[in-house]
Amino acid sequence: MKKRSIILSLILGIIIGVFNSNAQDNITENKDITALINKKRQYNKYNGTGYRIQLYNGLERKAKSLRSRFQVEYPGVYTKLVYKSPEWKVQVGNYKTRLEADRSLNEIREQFNGAIVIPL
């Protein structure tokens, strides 16, 4: 009796496993979804999504002096001075991933306290 129930359980398990694996193979790709994903990739390639490091947010005079100080210490890094009323922002770098930005932030924070990573 125990052998029969074990064999039945085993056969039932195999049948359920086969049907379950066949159910996952019935995925159909929608051409519209594929086209939309390709459009998004092209958009990101040209317009970019990424991160910058913001060094300062405040007065114009201090923002400009901080930007020039940063350019002296890190000559090859892109810097941008942004004005959004009523504050000036100093943003540096163009990073594709958050990980890249965080790595640079660790180096930059040694000289510039209060720097943060912001998305574009």
ABEGO torsion letter per residue (X at the ends): XAAAAAAAAAAAAAAAAAAAAAAAAABBBBAAAAAAAAAAAAAAAAAEBBBBBBABBEBAAAAAAAAAAAAAABAABBBBBBBBOABBBBBBEBBABAAAAAAAAAAAAAABBGBBBBBX
